């Protein structure tokens, strides 16, 4: 399943076998799923990589003629055919126009210098070559092409995997922080996560947005440090080679996430009324302008900058206009898979934005995609965001956060030499909900979740440093999803509008000093190195003691990136099976949308598309429950995070 229409490679005439030593892109299809020993043997015998999966049961490999002849004789192989160069050209390449700004994904063993020379010989200009392999991504060539007729020749280069347009990326223009913590504002003194002791201390958030911050603003100012650096109390770094001006969008977004005015001595928070959701956290800032010419940084490079500065959560209040799984999506999934303790959060496209749907990075498999709800007390109603699903049927957006009625940092265009503290509603559209504002709210929530684990609050609900752990990005994502509530103002649950609903952290995070409640939290955080092998399973048992608490089970795994041309992007699939004390079974994502709870019996179809699986039971039977995770289509060891909340 690649390109506009699926095809059967067995029906594609095989090229005449020769003895050419040049390695060419070949589709190797197998007769059945490969287990671990099968994959190991094939890699050793033929030098296969088995890293570019194409549904169904096929991989894209770069092979010479002699190796192709040997592979065709293997009993596990169904067919081996050359990849038609036309399938290397993205279906979303513009049909008209002359000059094209393009990205070519290259094979890992491609010679960058040779590729650059070949592109230049074909008339390409402004060629920028980059090697993202050390960052867990791909080799790329970015270039401009003035003659569309040359595209087939570019696609015919053996080193080229895929050619697509350079993505257009648009920005997606404190009571909201209280809503993601407890679902209301102005509640009892112990009602927010803040008042339990989590404000973002010790956490670093990576922000990628338009331009950079004005460090004269009181939310980001440090009287001892005039420039962003590791000693700055708020901003560890600002990277902006293309777009060097302070920008109101970046200011507002950063204020929502971490903005915090300090006292005169610079030591304590003034608890400004418009402070950010994780106001004690620090940030590292990247300008999305660096993704464009002439710098042409790749998205994975910006993520890596944040990582090197200590960020584990990466927030993006922008979305690409291409709705198909593209280079930005591959970079996001590659980075997430290689860097298991990191979580990327991306904005859904706004309802009124250009484009027909959501784009990368939000549509990547491992990214948490966020749409916007209205402000409290209308927080259970829709604000902004394009409906899912993705083009291959995955649920995006994943969830919602408040994106309206927020007052945050405003840029003073006069930029006075002294500190200023302008805050308020966004100047351009003060009454409109925006996914740009919902995304940093979700990022702040993720930051507090990470702090919960790094400070040792799990499992006893109190801060115990000796229980400190570094959670995986999958675990943080699973906790956020598990904390969601069905939005009463949107029909159906889950849905392609709200995803899994509105974040409300106190529905999942357990605190010892809670008002009397039988709700508890159970998690399993498994890295890839200890994960499921092909066709294996893992089982967990626990006891339900109270029927008064809803039981919610959320499974998340960080999947291997897909091949850009695939019409289905799933790679590793884990089946979530749950059985209650009475023998009643439930299956992940087999949910009645009218009731918002799982169907009893577990006989529905398996969801292969989504790497988020959930079981919800309103009145669970008491006694011993069993969770089974089955690696039904796992092509390598696959880690996962499991979160259970209930009585």
C-alpha positions as CSV (number, residue, x, y, z in Angstrom):
1,X,0.0,0.0,0.0
2,X,2.1,2.8,-1.3
3,X,1.2,5.7,-3.7
4,X,-2.3,6.6,-4.9
5,X,-3.5,3.0,-5.4
6,X,-2.5,-0.3,-3.7
7,X,-0.9,-2.8,-6.0
8,X,0.2,-6.5,-5.8
9,X,3.9,-6.7,-6.4
10,X,3.5,-10.3,-7.6
11,X,1.8,-8.8,-10.7
12,X,4.7,-6.4,-11.4
13,X,7.1,-7.9,-14.1
14,X,10.4,-8.6,-12.6
15,X,13.4,-6.9,-14.2
16,X,15.9,-9.2,-15.9
17,X,18.5,-10.4,-13.5
18,X,21.9,-8.9,-14.3
19,X,25.2,-8.5,-12.4
20,X,25.0,-4.8,-11.8
21,X,26.8,-3.8,-8.6
22,X,24.8,-0.6,-8.1
23,X,22.3,-0.9,-5.3
24,X,18.7,0.1,-6.3
25,X,15.5,0.6,-4.3
26,X,13.7,-2.7,-4.2
27,X,10.4,-3.7,-2.5
28,X,10.9,-7.1,-0.7
29,X,7.5,-8.6,0.3
30,X,7.3,-11.6,2.6
31,X,4.6,-14.4,2.7
32,X,3.9,-13.9,6.4
33,X,4.8,-11.8,9.4
34,X,8.4,-12.2,10.4
35,X,9.4,-13.3,13.9
36,X,12.6,-12.3,15.6
37,X,14.7,-15.3,14.4
38,X,13.4,-14.8,10.9
39,X,14.4,-11.2,10.9
40,X,17.8,-11.9,12.3
41,X,18.5,-14.6,9.7
42,X,17.4,-12.3,6.8
43,X,19.6,-9.5,8.0
44,X,22.6,-11.8,8.3
45,X,22.1,-13.6,5.1
46,X,21.3,-10.7,2.7
47,X,22.2,-7.6,4.6
48,X,18.6,-6.4,4.8
49,X,17.8,-3.4,7.0
50,X,14.1,-4.2,7.5
51,X,13.7,-0.6,8.6
52,X,11.3,0.9,6.0
53,X,8.1,-1.1,6.3
54,X,5.5,-0.9,3.6
55,X,2.1,-2.4,4.3
56,X,1.5,-5.2,3.7
57,X,4.4,-7.4,4.8
58,X,7.0,-5.5,2.7
59,X,10.1,-3.5,3.2
60,X,12.0,-1.0,1.1
61,X,15.6,-2.1,0.7
62,X,18.6,-0.9,-1.4
63,X,20.0,-4.0,-3.1
64,X,22.3,-5.0,-5.9
65,X,21.3,-7.5,-8.6
66,X,23.2,-10.5,-7.2
67,X,21.5,-10.1,-3.7
68,X,18.1,-9.7,-5.4
69,X,18.6,-13.1,-7.1
70,X,19.5,-14.8,-3.8
71,X,16.6,-13.2,-1.9
72,X,14.1,-14.3,-4.5
73,X,14.9,-18.0,-3.8
74,X,14.3,-17.6,0.0
75,X,11.3,-19.6,1.2
76,X,9.9,-16.6,3.2
77,X,9.9,-14.2,0.3
78,X,6.8,-13.7,-1.8
79,X,8.2,-11.1,-4.3
80,X,11.0,-8.7,-5.0
81,X,10.4,-5.9,-7.4
82,X,12.1,-2.6,-8.2
83,X,10.4,0.5,-6.7
84,X,8.8,2.5,-9.5
85,X,10.5,5.9,-9.3
86,X,7.1,7.5,-9.8
87,X,6.1,6.2,-6.4
88,X,9.0,8.3,-4.9
89,X,7.1,11.5,-5.8
90,X,4.7,12.8,-3.1
91,X,1.1,12.9,-4.2
92,X,0.8,16.4,-2.7
93,X,3.4,17.9,-5.1
94,X,1.7,21.0,-6.6
95,X,0.3,20.2,-10.1
96,X,1.1,23.7,-11.4
97,X,3.8,26.3,-11.1
98,X,7.4,26.4,-12.1
99,X,9.9,26.7,-9.2
100,X,9.6,24.1,-6.5
101,X,11.2,24.0,-3.1
102,X,11.7,20.3,-2.3
103,X,13.0,17.9,0.2
104,X,14.4,14.5,-0.8
105,X,14.7,11.8,1.8
106,X,17.8,9.7,1.2
107,X,18.9,6.2,2.1
108,X,21.1,5.9,5.1
109,X,24.0,4.7,3.0
110,X,23.7,7.5,0.4
111,X,26.8,9.6,-0.3
112,X,25.7,13.1,0.4
113,X,28.4,14.7,-1.8
114,X,27.4,12.5,-4.7
115,X,23.7,13.3,-4.3
116,X,24.5,17.0,-4.2
117,X,26.5,16.7,-7.4
118,X,23.8,14.7,-9.1
119,X,21.1,17.3,-8.1
120,X,23.2,20.2,-9.3
121,X,23.8,18.4,-12.6
122,X,20.0,18.2,-13.0
123,X,19.7,21.9,-12.5
124,X,18.8,22.1,-8.8
125,X,19.9,25.2,-6.9
126,X,20.3,26.2,-3.3
127,X,21.1,22.6,-2.4
128,X,21.4,22.0,1.4
129,X,22.5,18.5,2.5
130,X,21.9,17.3,6.1
131,X,22.6,14.1,8.0
132,X,20.0,13.5,10.7
133,X,21.1,9.9,11.4
134,X,22.9,10.8,14.6
135,X,19.7,12.4,15.8
136,X,17.6,9.3,15.0
137,X,16.3,10.7,11.7
138,X,17.2,10.6,8.0
139,X,19.6,12.0,5.5
140,X,18.0,14.8,3.5
141,X,18.6,17.1,0.5
142,X,16.7,20.4,0.4
143,X,16.8,22.2,-3.0
144,X,15.0,24.3,-5.4
145,X,14.0,23.1,-8.9
146,X,12.9,25.5,-11.7
147,X,12.2,22.8,-14.3
148,X,9.3,20.5,-13.3
149,X,10.2,18.2,-16.2
150,X,13.3,17.1,-14.2
151,X,11.3,15.6,-11.4
152,X,11.3,12.1,-12.8
153,X,15.1,12.2,-13.1
154,X,15.4,13.3,-9.5
155,X,13.1,10.4,-8.4
156,X,15.2,8.0,-10.5
157,X,18.3,8.6,-8.4
158,X,19.1,5.4,-6.6
159,X,20.0,7.2,-3.4
160,X,16.5,8.9,-3.2
161,X,13.8,7.4,-1.1
162,X,11.1,10.1,-1.4
163,X,10.6,13.6,-2.8
164,X,8.1,16.1,-1.3
165,X,7.5,19.8,-1.2
166,X,9.2,21.8,1.5
167,X,6.3,22.1,4.0
168,X,4.4,25.3,4.6
169,X,4.1,25.8,8.3
170,X,1.7,28.3,9.9
171,X,1.4,29.4,13.6
172,X,-2.0,28.5,14.9
173,X,-3.2,31.9,16.1
174,X,-4.6,32.0,35.1
175,X,-7.8,30.4,34.9
176,X,-7.0,28.1,31.9
177,X,-4.2,26.6,33.9
178,X,-6.5,25.7,36.8
179,X,-8.9,24.1,34.3
180,X,-6.4,21.5,33.1
181,X,-5.5,20.7,36.7
182,X,-8.9,20.3,38.2
183,X,-11.6,21.2,35.7
184,X,-12.7,24.5,37.3
185,X,-11.4,27.8,38.6
186,X,-11.6,29.4,42.0
187,X,-12.1,26.1,43.8
188,X,-11.0,25.0,47.3
189,X,-7.5,25.8,48.5
190,X,-6.3,22.3,47.7
191,X,-8.1,22.0,44.4
192,X,-5.2,22.5,41.9
193,X,-2.1,20.6,41.2
194,X,-0.2,23.8,42.0
195,X,-1.4,23.7,45.6
196,X,-0.3,20.1,45.9
197,X,3.2,21.2,45.3
198,X,3.8,20.9,41.5
199,X,4.7,24.2,39.7
200,X,7.4,23.0,37.2
201,X,10.4,23.1,39.5
202,X,13.5,21.4,37.9
203,X,11.8,21.0,34.5
204,X,12.8,22.4,31.1
205,X,10.4,22.9,28.2
206,X,11.4,23.2,24.6
207,X,9.4,25.7,22.6
208,X,9.5,26.0,18.8
209,X,7.6,29.1,17.5
210,X,7.9,32.2,15.4
211,X,10.8,34.6,16.1
212,X,11.9,34.8,19.7
213,X,11.2,36.3,23.2
214,X,11.8,39.8,24.5
215,X,13.8,39.2,27.7
216,X,12.7,42.6,29.0
217,X,9.3,41.2,29.7
218,X,8.8,40.5,33.4
219,X,7.7,36.9,32.7
220,X,11.1,36.1,31.3
221,X,13.4,38.8,32.7
222,X,16.5,37.9,34.8
223,X,18.1,41.0,36.4
224,X,21.4,39.2,36.6
225,X,21.5,37.8,33.1
226,X,20.8,40.0,30.1
227,X,21.1,37.1,27.6
228,X,19.6,33.6,27.4
229,X,22.1,31.1,28.8
230,X,22.3,28.2,31.3
231,X,22.4,30.6,34.2
232,X,19.3,32.5,33.2
233,X,16.5,32.0,35.6
234,X,14.0,31.3,32.8
235,X,15.4,31.1,29.3
236,X,18.4,28.7,28.7
237,X,18.8,29.5,25.1
238,X,17.2,31.2,22.0
239,X,18.2,29.9,18.6
240,X,17.0,32.1,15.7
241,X,19.3,32.5,12.6
242,X,16.6,33.3,10.1
243,X,13.9,35.1,12.1
244,X,15.7,37.3,14.6
245,X,12.9,39.6,15.9
246,X,10.9,39.2,19.1
247,X,7.4,38.1,18.1
248,X,4.1,38.5,19.8
249,X,3.0,34.9,19.1
250,X,6.1,33.4,20.8
251,X,5.6,35.8,23.7
252,X,2.0,34.8,24.3
253,X,2.7,31.0,23.9
254,X,5.7,31.1,26.3
255,X,3.8,33.1,28.8
256,X,1.0,30.5,28.8
257,X,3.5,27.7,29.4
258,X,6.0,29.0,31.9
259,X,5.6,32.8,32.3
260,X,6.4,34.0,35.8
261,X,7.1,37.4,37.3
262,X,9.7,37.4,40.1
263,X,9.9,39.5,43.3
264,X,12.3,42.5,43.6
265,X,15.1,40.2,44.7
266,X,14.5,37.8,41.8
267,X,14.2,34.8,44.1
268,X,10.4,34.1,44.4
269,X,7.4,34.1,42.2
270,X,4.9,37.0,42.7
271,X,2.2,34.6,41.6
272,X,1.1,36.9,38.8
273,X,-2.6,36.4,38.0
274,X,-1.6,35.5,34.4
275,X,1.4,33.3,35.1
276,X,2.0,30.1,33.1
277,X,0.7,26.6,33.9
278,X,4.3,25.4,34.8
279,X,5.5,28.8,36.0
280,X,8.6,27.5,37.8
281,X,9.9,25.6,34.8
282,X,12.5,27.0,32.4
283,X,12.6,27.0,28.6
284,X,14.8,26.8,25.6
285,X,13.5,28.5,22.5
286,X,13.9,27.7,18.8
287,X,12.6,29.8,15.9
288,X,10.5,27.9,13.3
289,X,11.9,30.4,10.8
290,X,15.1,28.3,10.8
291,X,13.2,25.5,9.0
292,X,13.0,27.7,5.9
293,X,15.6,28.9,3.4
294,X,18.4,29.8,3.4
295,X,19.1,28.0,6.7
296,X,16.8,25.0,5.9
297,X,17.3,23.3,9.3
298,X,15.4,20.1,9.6
299,X,12.8,19.7,12.3
300,X,14.8,17.0,14.1
301,X,17.7,19.5,14.5
302,X,15.5,21.9,16.4
303,X,14.3,19.1,18.6
304,X,17.8,18.1,19.3
305,X,18.8,21.7,20.3
306,X,16.1,21.5,22.9
307,X,17.3,18.1,24.1
308,X,20.9,19.3,24.5
309,X,19.6,22.1,26.7
310,X,17.9,19.6,28.9
311,X,14.3,19.8,27.6
312,X,12.2,16.6,27.6
313,X,8.9,18.2,26.6
314,X,8.8,20.0,23.2
315,X,5.8,22.3,22.4
316,X,4.9,23.4,18.9
317,X,2.1,25.9,18.4
318,X,2.1,25.6,14.6
319,X,1.0,23.1,12.0
320,X,2.0,22.2,8.5
321,X,-0.5,22.7,5.7
322,X,0.2,19.2,4.2
323,X,-2.2,16.7,5.8
324,X,-0.2,13.7,4.7
325,X,2.6,11.9,6.7
326,X,5.6,13.9,5.6
327,X,9.2,14.7,6.5
328,X,8.3,16.7,9.6
329,X,6.2,13.7,10.8
330,X,9.0,11.3,10.1
331,X,11.4,13.5,12.1
332,X,9.0,13.7,15.0
333,X,8.4,9.9,15.1
334,X,12.1,9.1,14.6
335,X,13.2,11.5,17.4
336,X,10.6,10.2,19.7
337,X,11.4,6.5,19.1
338,X,15.2,7.1,19.6
339,X,14.7,9.4,22.6
340,X,12.2,7.5,24.7
341,X,12.1,10.0,27.5
342,X,10.9,12.8,25.3
343,X,7.4,13.9,24.3
344,X,6.5,16.2,21.4
345,X,3.2,18.2,21.6
346,X,1.8,19.8,18.4
347,X,-1.2,22.1,17.6
348,X,-4.1,20.9,15.6
349,X,-4.8,23.4,12.7
350,X,-7.4,26.0,13.7
351,X,-10.8,25.7,12.3
352,X,-10.4,28.7,10.0
353,X,-6.8,28.0,9.0
354,X,-5.8,27.2,5.4
355,X,-5.6,23.6,4.4
356,X,-8.1,20.8,4.6
357,X,-7.1,19.2,7.8
358,X,-4.4,18.8,10.5
359,X,-0.7,18.6,9.5
360,X,2.7,17.7,11.0
361,X,4.1,17.6,13.6
362,X,0.6,17.1,15.2
363,X,-0.4,14.2,12.9
364,X,2.8,12.2,13.6
365,X,2.0,8.9,15.5
366,X,4.0,9.7,18.6
367,X,3.1,13.4,18.9
368,X,0.3,14.6,21.2
369,X,-2.0,16.7,19.0
370,X,-4.0,19.4,20.8
371,X,-7.2,21.2,19.8
372,X,-8.8,24.1,21.7
373,X,-11.7,24.3,24.2
374,X,-13.5,27.4,25.2
375,X,-12.7,29.2,28.5
376,X,-14.2,28.3,31.9
377,X,-17.2,28.0,32.5
378,X,-17.7,27.0,28.9
379,X,-14.7,24.7,28.9
380,X,-16.8,21.6,28.0
381,X,-17.5,23.2,24.6
382,X,-15.6,23.3,21.4
383,X,-13.3,26.2,20.6
384,X,-11.1,25.6,17.6
385,X,-9.4,22.8,15.6
386,X,-9.9,20.9,12.5
387,X,-11.5,17.5,12.8
388,X,-9.7,14.2,12.3
389,X,-9.0,11.6,11.4
390,X,-5.7,11.7,9.5
391,X,-5.6,10.5,5.9
392,X,-4.7,7.0,7.1
393,X,-7.5,6.9,9.7
394,X,-5.8,7.7,13.0
395,X,-7.5,9.8,15.7
396,X,-6.1,13.3,15.7
397,X,-6.5,15.6,17.6
398,X,-5.6,13.4,20.6
399,X,-7.2,15.7,23.2
400,X,-8.2,19.3,24.1
401,X,-7.0,22.1,26.4
402,X,-8.4,25.5,27.0
403,X,-7.5,27.9,24.1
404,X,-9.7,30.9,24.7
405,X,-10.1,33.7,27.2
406,X,-6.4,33.5,28.2
407,X,-4.3,36.5,29.2
408,X,-0.6,36.1,28.8
409,X,2.6,38.0,27.9
410,X,2.2,40.8,25.3
411,X,5.0,42.3,23.3
412,X,5.6,46.0,23.8
413,X,6.5,47.2,20.3
414,X,8.5,50.1,21.7
415,X,10.8,47.6,23.5
416,X,11.9,50.0,26.3
417,X,15.3,49.6,28.0
418,X,13.7,48.7,31.3
419,X,11.5,45.8,32.3
420,X,7.9,45.9,31.4
421,X,5.0,43.6,32.3
422,X,2.3,44.0,29.6
423,X,-0.3,41.1,29.8
424,X,-3.8,40.7,28.5
425,X,-5.8,39.0,25.8
426,X,-4.2,38.4,22.4
427,X,-4.3,41.7,20.5
428,X,-5.1,40.3,17.1
429,X,-8.1,38.1,18.0
430,X,-8.9,38.6,21.6
431,X,-12.2,36.7,21.5
432,X,-11.2,33.7,19.3
433,X,-10.1,30.3,20.6
434,X,-6.8,29.2,19.2
435,X,-5.0,25.9,19.2
436,X,-1.8,27.9,19.6
437,X,-2.9,28.8,23.1
438,X,-4.2,25.3,23.9
439,X,-0.9,23.7,23.0
440,X,1.2,25.4,25.6
441,X,-1.5,24.7,28.2
442,X,-1.1,21.0,27.3
443,X,2.7,21.3,27.4
444,X,2.5,22.9,30.9
445,X,0.3,19.9,32.0
446,X,2.9,17.5,30.6
447,X,5.6,19.4,32.5
448,X,3.7,18.9,35.8
449,X,3.2,15.2,35.0
450,X,6.9,14.8,34.4
451,X,7.7,16.6,37.7
452,X,5.3,14.2,39.5
453,X,7.5,11.3,38.5
454,X,10.9,12.9,38.7
455,X,10.2,14.1,42.3
456,X,9.0,10.7,43.4
457,X,5.3,11.4,44.0
458,X,4.4,8.0,42.5
459,X,3.2,5.6,43.9
460,X,2.4,7.0,47.4
461,X,1.1,10.4,46.5
462,X,3.8,12.3,48.4
463,X,7.2,13.6,47.4
464,X,9.8,10.9,48.1
465,X,13.2,11.7,46.4
466,X,14.3,8.1,46.6
467,X,11.4,7.1,44.3
468,X,12.4,9.5,41.6
469,X,12.2,8.1,38.1
470,X,12.6,9.6,34.6
471,X,9.3,8.8,32.8
472,X,9.2,7.9,29.2
473,X,7.4,10.3,26.8
474,X,4.9,7.5,26.3
475,X,4.1,7.5,30.0
476,X,3.6,11.3,30.1
477,X,1.3,11.0,27.1
478,X,-0.6,8.1,28.6
479,X,-1.2,10.0,31.9
480,X,-2.5,13.1,30.0
481,X,-4.8,10.9,27.9
482,X,-6.0,8.9,30.9
483,X,-6.8,12.2,32.7
484,X,-9.2,13.4,30.0
485,X,-12.9,13.8,30.4
486,X,-15.7,13.6,27.9
487,X,-16.7,17.1,26.8
488,X,-20.4,17.4,27.2
489,X,-20.7,20.1,24.5
490,X,-19.4,17.7,21.8
491,X,-21.4,14.7,20.6
492,X,-19.8,11.2,20.8
493,X,-16.8,10.0,22.8
494,X,-14.1,9.6,21.7
495,X,-14.6,11.6,18.6
496,X,-12.7,13.1,15.7
497,X,-13.4,16.6,17.1
498,X,-12.3,16.3,20.8
499,X,-10.2,13.2,20.5
500,X,-10.2,11.7,24.1
501,X,-11.5,15.0,25.6
502,X,-10.3,17.7,28.0
503,X,-7.3,17.4,30.2
504,X,-8.1,17.3,33.9
505,X,-5.0,16.0,35.8
506,X,-6.6,15.3,39.1
507,X,-8.6,12.6,37.5
508,X,-5.4,10.5,37.2
509,X,-2.6,11.9,39.4
510,X,-2.9,10.5,43.0
511,X,-2.0,12.6,46.0
512,X,-1.9,11.3,49.6
513,X,-3.7,14.4,50.9
514,X,-6.6,14.2,48.6
515,X,-10.1,14.4,50.1
516,X,-11.2,10.9,51.0
517,X,-11.3,8.9,47.7
518,X,-10.8,5.3,46.6
519,X,-9.1,6.4,43.3
520,X,-5.6,5.2,42.9
521,X,-3.0,5.2,40.1
522,X,-1.0,2.2,38.7
523,X,1.6,2.6,35.9
524,X,4.0,0.4,34.0
525,X,6.7,2.2,32.1
526,X,8.6,-0.3,29.8
527,X,11.5,0.8,27.6
528,X,12.2,-0.7,24.1
529,X,15.1,-2.7,25.4
530,X,12.7,-4.6,27.7
531,X,9.6,-4.4,25.5
532,X,7.5,-6.9,23.7
533,X,9.1,-9.1,21.1
534,X,7.2,-10.3,17.9
535,X,4.2,-12.4,18.8
536,X,4.8,-12.2,22.6
537,X,2.6,-10.9,25.4
538,X,2.7,-9.4,28.8
539,X,0.1,-9.8,31.6
540,X,-0.7,-7.7,34.6
541,X,-3.2,-8.4,37.4
542,X,-4.7,-6.0,39.9
543,X,-7.6,-5.8,42.3
544,X,-10.6,-3.5,41.9
545,X,-12.0,-2.7,45.4
546,X,-14.6,0.0,44.6
547,X,-17.3,0.2,42.0
548,X,-17.9,3.9,42.7
549,X,-14.8,5.0,40.7
550,X,-14.7,4.6,36.9
551,X,-11.9,2.3,35.7
552,X,-9.8,3.8,33.0
553,X,-6.9,1.9,31.3
554,X,-4.7,3.7,28.8
555,X,-1.9,2.1,26.7
556,X,0.5,4.2,24.7
557,X,3.5,3.1,22.7
558,X,6.1,5.1,20.8
559,X,6.0,3.6,17.4
560,X,8.8,3.3,14.7
561,X,8.5,6.0,12.0
562,X,6.7,5.0,8.8
563,X,7.8,5.3,5.2
564,X,6.6,8.6,3.8
565,X,4.8,7.1,0.8
566,X,2.8,4.5,2.8
567,X,-1.0,4.9,2.8
568,X,-1.0,3.3,6.3
569,X,1.6,4.5,8.8
570,X,1.2,1.9,11.6
571,X,4.2,-0.3,12.2
572,X,4.2,-2.0,15.6
573,X,0.8,-2.9,17.0
574,X,-0.1,-3.9,20.6
575,X,-3.4,-5.4,21.3
576,X,-5.0,-4.3,24.7
577,X,-7.2,-7.0,26.2
578,X,-8.8,-6.7,29.6
579,X,-10.8,-9.3,31.6
580,X,-12.7,-8.5,34.7
581,X,-13.3,-10.6,37.8
582,X,-16.4,-12.2,36.3
583,X,-14.7,-13.2,33.0
584,X,-16.2,-10.3,31.0
585,X,-13.7,-9.1,28.3
586,X,-13.0,-5.7,26.9
587,X,-10.8,-4.7,23.9
588,X,-8.8,-1.5,23.5
589,X,-10.7,1.3,21.6
590,X,-13.9,-0.9,21.3
591,X,-16.0,1.9,22.8
592,X,-19.7,2.8,22.4
593,X,-19.5,6.5,21.2
594,X,-23.0,7.2,22.5
595,X,-22.1,6.1,26.1
596,X,-18.4,6.8,26.1
597,X,-17.6,3.4,27.7
598,X,-16.1,0.1,26.5
599,X,-18.4,-2.5,25.0
600,X,-18.6,-5.6,27.2
601,X,-17.6,-8.8,25.4
602,X,-14.4,-7.7,23.6
603,X,-15.6,-8.9,20.2
604,X,-15.2,-5.7,18.2
605,X,-12.5,-5.3,15.6
606,X,-9.0,-4.5,16.6
607,X,-7.8,-0.9,16.1
608,X,-4.6,-1.3,14.1
609,X,-4.2,2.3,13.3
610,X,-3.7,4.1,16.6
611,X,-0.8,3.7,19.1
612,X,-3.2,4.9,21.8
613,X,-5.6,2.2,23.2
614,X,-8.1,2.7,26.0
615,X,-10.6,0.7,28.0
616,X,-13.2,2.6,30.1
617,X,-15.6,0.9,32.5
618,X,-18.0,3.0,34.6
619,X,-19.1,0.5,37.2
620,X,-16.3,-2.1,37.3
621,X,-16.9,-5.4,39.1
622,X,-14.8,-5.9,42.2
623,X,-12.2,-8.6,42.4
624,X,-9.1,-9.6,40.3
625,X,-8.8,-8.0,36.8
626,X,-6.3,-9.0,34.2
627,X,-4.6,-6.9,31.5
628,X,-2.9,-8.6,28.5
629,X,-0.8,-6.8,26.0
630,X,-0.1,-8.8,22.8
631,X,2.5,-7.7,20.3
632,X,0.4,-8.8,17.3
633,X,2.5,-7.0,14.6
634,X,5.7,-6.1,16.4
635,X,8.8,-6.0,14.1
636,X,11.3,-5.2,16.8
637,X,11.3,-4.9,20.6
638,X,8.6,-2.4,21.4
639,X,8.3,-0.5,24.7
640,X,5.1,0.9,26.1
641,X,3.4,2.7,28.9
642,X,0.3,1.5,30.8
643,X,-1.7,3.7,33.0
644,X,-4.7,2.5,35.2
645,X,-6.8,4.7,37.3
646,X,-9.7,3.7,39.5
647,X,-10.7,2.1,42.7
